[in-house]
Amino acid sequence: MTEILGALDGVRIVDLTQMLAGPYCTMLLADQGAEIIKVEPLDGDHTRIIGPYHVDDKLKAFGGYFASVNRNKKSIAIDLKTPEGRDLVLKLCDGADAVVENYRGGVMDRLGLSYEILHARNPKLVYATIRGFGDARTGKSPYSDWPAYDVISQAMGGIMAITGPDKDTPMKVGPGVGDIVPAITCAFGIVSAILRAHKTGKGQFVDVGMVDAILAVCERIMHQHSYAQTLPAPEGNHHPLLCPFGMFPARDGFVTIAAHADAHYPILCRLIDKPEMATDPRFITVQDRRANQDVIIAAVSDFTRQRTKQELLAHFGGKVPFSPVYNVRDIVADPHFKARDMLPWVPHPGLDHEVQIAGVAVKMTETPGKVRHRAPLLGEHTDDYLKSIGLEAGAIARLRADKIVA
């Protein structure tokens, strides 16, 4: 049976990224069929050694962190600091649709691999970057040269200032959204720029600042500030504009309910045995319900805290927007994620059994994205790609002996 190819089949991308933001971006493209050539330093992407390692892993070539965001890619190891290594990357980029990197500003320029050099060789090439504060080519920030990680972009982009248990306690968001949101944003930019390059023959520079992407996700704070002259602060587990919309206690944990809309609020009142609240003048409009949210939250909480999460799921599910607050064991046990192929099993070097990773969220009917193969070993495909740019076996052996490739 012929495998159905992804929507980005035929797109070749040279991936010069490390850690999370860049690799997550190129993973999204790989999941949809793009050919991702992951160019690693000779000692590998630093996330290879972070772990966690499976207890049965005999090889420890890479841990769960690397496996999760580098599936569907090919690995070639090159020392970019050598002239020979630089020339190899230039040749790889000559035949590529895009190159992606997340070094600090100026690093690629110093290596002789700048946008201007690559664009001159391959005018159709899309050159994409993810940096903490963006690239000077699209707007020089006073912080352009500063390093940044997830927690930095979460802090400056505004998401921490509206997250937390109370108005005085900002809090980091659990997953690395300071990396992942810029990654998703950049993947969108890359696909958009490649589409245009295929139409016009002209590539361009795609630049995503991590803090910019977080601010874009926090768009609500800007209209609250600009339209209402308010200073948004953490709202705990409820919404600053809508009610009921948030987290409520259960007998064995917590659940979420979003029944703020006129269509759902009367149904919720009936389900919590408070039908009179649907016609109470204090709660008629969305604005009324927000203004009197303490009464509503208390009434819903009185009902939910007496029941388990599963009892509440059976009671509310499908009638109003509702979910238990799941941990990962709950996720693995829930039939939704199996039905949606969100928990794929993949082989792992050094193990004689497969492991689970998070699946592909973008579903397509004609060209379904999928996890086609595990993350690569370091330099697993070096020989293949060096041969593809014209090197003979003897030349490859010399490069390896000279520690230019691995």
C-alpha positions as CSV (number, residue, x, y, z in Angstrom):
1,M,0.0,0.0,0.0
2,T,1.4,3.4,-1.0
3,E,1.8,5.8,1.9
4,I,-0.2,9.0,1.6
5,L,2.2,11.9,1.4
6,G,1.8,15.0,3.6
7,A,0.7,18.4,2.3
8,L,4.2,19.7,2.4
9,D,5.7,16.8,0.5
10,G,8.5,18.1,-1.8
11,V,9.3,21.0,0.5
12,R,12.9,20.8,1.7
13,I,14.0,22.7,4.8
14,V,17.5,23.1,6.3
15,D,17.0,23.2,10.1
16,L,19.8,24.9,12.0
17,T,17.8,25.2,15.2
18,Q,18.3,23.8,18.7
19,M,16.5,23.5,22.1
20,L,12.7,23.9,21.8
21,A,11.4,26.9,19.8
22,G,13.1,26.1,16.5
23,P,12.9,22.3,16.6
24,Y,9.1,22.6,17.5
25,C,8.6,24.8,14.5
26,T,10.4,22.5,12.1
27,M,8.6,19.5,13.7
28,L,5.3,21.0,12.7
29,L,6.4,21.3,9.1
30,A,7.9,17.7,9.2
31,D,4.6,16.4,10.5
32,Q,2.9,17.7,7.4
33,G,5.4,16.0,5.1
34,A,8.3,18.6,4.7
35,E,11.8,17.1,4.4
36,I,13.7,18.5,7.4
37,I,17.5,18.3,7.3
38,K,18.5,18.9,10.9
39,V,22.0,20.2,10.9
40,E,23.5,19.6,14.3
41,P,26.9,20.4,15.9
42,L,29.2,17.5,16.2
43,D,28.1,16.9,19.8
44,G,24.5,17.2,18.8
45,D,21.5,19.4,19.7
46,H,22.0,20.0,23.5
47,T,18.5,18.6,24.2
48,R,19.7,15.1,23.3
49,I,21.2,14.8,26.8
50,I,18.5,16.5,28.8
51,G,16.3,13.3,29.1
52,P,14.2,11.9,30.6
53,Y,15.6,8.5,29.6
54,H,13.4,5.4,29.7
55,V,14.5,3.0,32.5
56,D,15.1,0.3,29.8
57,D,17.1,2.5,27.5
58,K,20.4,0.7,26.9
59,L,21.8,3.3,24.4
60,K,20.8,6.7,25.8
61,A,21.3,8.3,22.3
62,F,18.6,10.8,23.3
63,G,15.9,11.2,25.8
64,G,12.2,12.1,25.7
65,Y,12.7,15.8,25.2
66,F,14.6,15.4,22.0
67,A,12.3,12.5,20.8
68,S,9.2,14.5,21.3
69,V,10.1,17.5,19.1
70,N,12.4,16.0,16.5
71,R,10.4,13.2,15.0
72,N,10.1,13.0,11.2
73,K,13.5,14.7,10.7
74,K,16.8,13.6,9.2
75,S,20.1,14.4,11.1
76,I,23.4,15.5,9.6
77,A,26.2,16.7,11.9
78,I,28.5,19.5,10.7
79,D,31.0,21.8,12.4
80,L,29.7,25.2,11.1
81,K,32.8,27.0,12.4
82,T,35.0,25.4,9.7
83,P,35.2,26.7,6.1
84,E,34.5,23.2,4.8
85,G,31.4,22.9,7.1
86,R,30.1,26.3,6.0
87,D,30.4,25.3,2.4
88,L,28.5,22.1,3.0
89,V,25.6,24.1,4.5
90,L,25.7,26.5,1.6
91,K,25.3,23.7,-0.8
92,L,22.4,22.2,1.2
93,C,20.7,25.5,1.2
94,D,21.1,25.9,-2.6
95,G,18.5,23.1,-3.0
96,A,16.2,24.1,-0.2
97,D,12.9,26.0,0.0
98,A,13.7,27.4,3.5
99,V,16.4,27.5,6.2
100,V,15.4,28.0,9.8
101,E,17.7,29.1,12.7
102,N,17.4,30.4,16.2
103,Y,20.8,31.6,17.1
104,R,21.3,34.9,18.7
105,G,21.4,37.8,16.3
106,G,24.7,38.1,14.3
107,V,25.9,34.5,14.8
108,M,25.0,33.3,11.3
109,D,26.4,36.5,9.8
110,R,29.7,35.8,11.5
111,L,29.6,32.2,10.2
112,G,29.2,33.5,6.7
113,L,25.7,32.1,6.5
114,S,23.6,35.3,6.6
115,Y,20.3,35.8,4.9
116,E,22.0,38.1,2.4
117,I,24.6,35.5,1.4
118,L,22.1,32.6,1.2
119,H,19.5,34.7,-0.7
120,A,22.1,35.8,-3.3
121,R,22.8,32.1,-4.0
122,N,19.2,31.0,-3.9
123,P,16.7,33.8,-4.5
124,K,13.7,31.6,-3.8
125,L,15.0,30.7,-0.4
126,V,12.9,31.6,2.7
127,Y,15.1,32.4,5.6
128,A,13.3,32.2,9.0
129,T,14.5,33.1,12.5
130,I,13.2,32.8,16.0
131,R,15.0,35.1,18.4
132,G,14.1,36.4,21.8
133,F,13.6,40.0,20.7
134,G,13.5,39.7,16.9
135,D,16.0,40.5,14.2
136,A,17.3,44.0,13.4
137,R,16.3,43.5,9.8
138,T,12.6,43.8,10.6
139,G,12.9,46.3,13.5
140,K,15.9,46.7,15.9
141,S,15.0,46.2,19.5
142,P,17.1,47.8,22.2
143,Y,17.3,44.1,23.5
144,S,18.2,42.6,20.1
145,D,21.5,41.1,21.4
146,W,20.0,39.7,24.7
147,P,19.6,36.0,25.1
148,A,16.2,34.6,25.9
149,Y,14.4,31.5,26.9
150,D,10.8,30.5,27.5
151,V,10.5,32.1,30.9
152,I,11.9,35.4,29.6
153,S,9.4,35.7,26.8
154,Q,6.6,34.7,29.1
155,A,7.6,37.5,31.4
156,M,8.1,40.3,28.9
157,G,5.3,39.3,26.5
158,G,2.7,39.7,29.2
159,I,1.3,36.2,29.8
160,M,2.8,35.9,33.3
161,A,1.2,39.2,34.4
162,I,-2.3,37.8,33.8
163,T,-1.7,34.3,35.1
164,G,-1.7,33.3,38.7
165,P,-3.9,32.6,41.8
166,D,-4.6,36.2,42.7
167,K,-3.9,39.8,41.4
168,D,-0.7,40.0,43.3
169,T,1.0,36.8,42.2
170,P,2.1,36.5,38.6
171,M,2.9,32.9,37.5
172,K,4.7,31.1,34.8
173,V,2.5,29.0,32.5
174,G,3.2,25.3,32.8
175,P,4.2,24.3,29.2
176,G,7.0,26.2,27.4
177,V,4.6,28.5,25.6
178,G,7.3,31.1,25.5
179,D,9.0,28.8,23.0
180,I,6.1,26.9,21.5
181,V,3.9,29.9,20.6
182,P,6.8,31.5,18.6
183,A,7.4,28.1,17.0
184,I,3.8,27.8,15.8
185,T,3.9,31.5,14.6
186,C,7.1,30.9,12.7
187,A,5.8,27.7,11.0
188,F,2.8,29.7,9.8
189,G,5.2,32.4,8.5
190,I,7.4,29.9,6.7
191,V,4.5,28.2,4.9
192,S,3.1,31.6,3.9
193,A,6.5,32.8,2.6
194,I,7.1,29.5,0.7
195,L,3.7,29.8,-0.9
196,R,4.6,33.3,-2.1
197,A,8.1,32.2,-3.3
198,H,6.5,29.5,-5.4
199,K,4.3,32.1,-7.0
200,T,6.9,34.8,-7.5
201,G,10.2,33.1,-7.5
202,K,11.4,35.4,-4.6
203,G,12.1,34.3,-1.1
204,Q,12.2,36.6,1.9
205,F,13.3,37.0,5.6
206,V,10.8,35.7,8.1
207,D,11.4,37.0,11.6
208,V,9.6,36.0,14.8
209,G,10.5,37.6,18.2
210,M,9.6,35.3,21.1
211,V,8.3,38.2,23.2
212,D,6.3,39.5,20.2
213,A,4.6,36.2,19.7
214,I,3.6,36.0,23.4
215,L,2.2,39.5,23.2
216,A,0.1,38.6,20.2
217,V,-1.4,35.7,22.1
218,C,-2.2,38.1,25.0
219,E,-4.1,40.4,22.6
220,R,-6.8,40.8,25.2
221,I,-4.6,42.8,27.5
222,M,-4.1,45.4,24.8
223,H,-7.8,46.1,24.2
224,Q,-8.5,46.0,28.0
225,H,-5.7,48.7,28.4
226,S,-6.6,50.7,25.3
227,Y,-10.4,50.6,25.3
228,A,-11.1,50.3,29.1
229,Q,-8.0,51.9,30.5
230,T,-7.5,49.0,32.9
231,L,-4.4,47.2,34.0
232,P,-5.1,43.5,33.6
233,A,-3.8,41.3,36.5
234,P,-4.0,37.6,37.3
235,E,-7.6,36.5,37.7
236,G,-7.0,33.2,39.4
237,N,-9.0,30.4,37.6
238,H,-11.8,32.6,36.3
239,H,-12.2,35.1,33.5
240,P,-11.9,38.9,33.7
241,L,-14.9,39.4,31.3
242,L,-17.1,36.3,31.4
243,C,-18.9,34.3,34.1
244,P,-19.2,31.4,34.7
245,F,-16.0,30.7,32.9
246,G,-13.3,28.9,34.8
247,M,-12.3,26.2,37.3
248,F,-14.5,24.7,40.0
249,P,-13.8,22.2,42.8
250,A,-14.9,18.6,42.6
251,R,-14.8,16.0,45.3
252,D,-11.6,14.4,43.8
253,G,-10.0,17.3,42.0
254,F,-11.2,20.1,39.7
255,V,-13.4,20.7,36.7
256,T,-13.9,23.6,34.2
257,I,-17.2,25.1,33.0
258,A,-17.7,27.8,30.4
259,A,-21.5,28.5,30.5
260,H,-21.3,32.3,30.2
261,A,-23.3,32.6,27.0
262,D,-27.1,33.1,27.0
263,A,-27.5,29.8,25.3
264,H,-25.8,27.8,28.1
265,Y,-26.3,29.8,31.3
266,P,-30.0,28.8,31.8
267,I,-29.1,25.1,31.1
268,L,-26.3,25.3,33.8
269,C,-28.8,26.8,36.3
270,R,-31.1,23.9,35.7
271,L,-28.3,21.3,36.0
272,I,-27.1,22.7,39.4
273,D,-30.7,22.7,40.6
274,K,-30.9,26.5,40.7
275,P,-33.4,27.3,37.8
276,E,-34.4,30.6,39.5
277,M,-30.9,32.0,38.8
278,A,-31.7,32.0,35.1
279,T,-34.3,34.7,35.5
280,D,-32.8,36.6,38.5
281,P,-32.4,40.2,37.4
282,R,-28.8,40.2,38.7
283,F,-27.7,37.6,36.0
284,I,-29.7,38.4,32.8
285,T,-26.8,39.6,30.6
286,V,-23.2,38.6,30.1
287,Q,-22.2,41.9,31.8
288,D,-24.7,41.3,34.7
289,R,-23.2,37.8,35.3
290,R,-19.7,39.2,35.4
291,A,-20.6,42.0,37.7
292,N,-22.1,39.5,40.2
293,Q,-19.7,36.6,39.5
294,D,-19.1,35.8,43.2
295,V,-22.6,34.7,43.7
296,I,-22.6,32.5,40.6
297,I,-19.2,31.0,41.3
298,A,-20.3,30.1,44.8
299,A,-23.5,28.4,43.6
300,V,-21.7,26.4,40.9
301,S,-19.0,25.4,43.4
302,D,-21.5,24.2,46.0
303,F,-22.9,21.8,43.4
304,T,-19.6,20.6,41.9
305,R,-17.6,20.0,45.1
306,Q,-20.1,17.4,46.3
307,R,-19.5,15.1,43.2
308,T,-16.5,13.4,41.6
309,K,-15.0,14.5,38.3
310,Q,-16.5,11.5,36.5
311,E,-20.0,12.1,38.0
312,L,-19.8,15.7,36.8
313,L,-18.7,14.6,33.4
314,A,-21.7,12.4,33.1
315,H,-24.0,15.2,34.4
316,F,-22.6,18.2,32.4
317,G,-20.9,16.6,29.4
318,G,-22.5,17.6,26.1
319,K,-25.0,19.9,27.8
320,V,-22.7,22.9,28.6
321,P,-19.0,23.4,27.8
322,F,-17.3,21.2,30.4
323,S,-14.2,19.2,31.2
324,P,-12.5,17.7,34.2
325,V,-9.0,19.0,34.8
326,Y,-7.0,16.1,33.4
327,N,-3.5,15.0,34.3
328,V,-1.5,13.0,31.7
329,R,-2.8,9.7,33.1
330,D,-6.4,10.9,32.6
331,I,-5.5,11.9,29.0
332,V,-4.0,8.5,28.2
333,A,-7.2,6.8,29.5
334,D,-9.7,9.1,27.7
335,P,-11.0,7.6,24.5
336,H,-11.0,11.0,22.7
337,F,-7.2,11.1,22.4
338,K,-7.0,7.5,21.0
339,A,-9.8,8.2,18.5
340,R,-7.9,11.4,17.4
341,D,-4.6,9.6,17.1
342,M,-3.0,12.0,19.6
343,L,-1.0,9.3,21.5
344,P,1.1,7.6,18.8
345,W,3.6,4.9,19.7
346,V,7.1,5.2,18.2
347,P,10.3,3.1,18.3
348,H,13.3,4.4,20.3
349,P,16.9,3.4,19.8
350,G,18.1,1.4,22.7
351,L,14.6,0.0,23.6
352,D,13.0,-3.2,22.5
353,H,9.6,-1.7,22.8
354,E,7.9,1.5,21.7
355,V,7.1,4.7,23.6
356,Q,4.3,7.2,23.4
357,I,4.6,10.9,22.4
358,A,2.1,13.6,21.7
359,G,0.6,13.4,18.3
360,V,-0.2,15.7,15.4
361,A,-3.0,18.2,16.1
362,V,-3.6,19.4,12.5
363,K,-5.8,16.9,10.7
364,M,-6.3,16.8,7.0
365,T,-8.5,14.6,4.9
366,E,-6.4,14.2,1.8
367,T,-2.9,14.6,3.1
368,P,-3.0,13.6,6.8
369,G,-0.1,14.7,8.9
370,K,1.4,12.0,11.0
371,V,4.4,10.8,13.0
372,R,6.1,8.8,10.2
373,H,9.4,7.9,12.0
374,R,11.2,8.5,15.2
375,A,13.7,11.2,16.0
376,P,17.1,10.6,14.3
377,L,20.3,9.5,15.8
378,L,23.1,12.1,15.6
379,G,24.4,12.2,12.1
380,E,22.2,9.3,11.1
381,H,21.8,10.7,7.6
382,T,25.1,12.6,7.1
383,D,26.4,10.3,4.3
384,D,23.1,10.4,2.4
385,Y,23.0,14.2,2.2
386,L,26.6,14.7,1.5
387,K,26.3,12.2,-1.4
388,S,23.2,14.2,-2.6
389,I,25.4,17.4,-3.0
390,G,28.0,15.5,-4.9
391,L,30.5,14.2,-2.4
392,E,32.2,10.8,-3.0
393,A,32.7,8.2,-0.2
394,G,36.4,9.1,0.1
395,A,35.7,12.8,0.5
396,I,33.1,12.0,3.2
397,A,35.6,9.8,5.0
398,R,38.2,12.6,5.0
399,L,35.6,15.1,6.4
400,R,34.7,12.7,9.1
401,A,38.4,12.0,10.0
402,D,39.0,15.8,10.1
403,K,36.1,16.2,12.5
404,I,34.2,18.5,10.1
405,V,31.2,16.1,9.9
406,A,29.9,13.2,12.0
